[in-house]
Amino acid sequence: MAASPRPTGHPGYTGYTETLPREPGSAATARRLVRVALSVWGLEELTDDGALVVTELVANAVQHARRESIRITIDRPAEDRVRVAVVDFSQRYPVRRGSGPEG
């Protein structure tokens, strides 16, 4: 599927979103989307951090989400903020679990 920009947040800025299959390989596509968004916004210095964050979020979604696809969203809600999100399309709320000895 192709990434689609959408107007969000701070005037003049655009967010990017893409729906991907819930599988480990989607992390690479999500990292590319983050790099594109940050480059367009002139925030290349955040590329490594953004790629790390989206990789972790995709890994969590692959492990815990309930649906077959996930949505990656990169927004710039304000001039000095970037938001990276990964969501699934489940209607069920997450359930809090206790951590184990390695948690």
ABEGO torsion letter per residue (X at the ends): XBBBBBBBEBBGBBBBBBBBBBBAAAAAAAAAAAAAAAAAAGAAAAAAAAAAAAAAAAAAAAAABABABBBBBBBBABAABBBBBBBBABABBBBBBBBBAAX
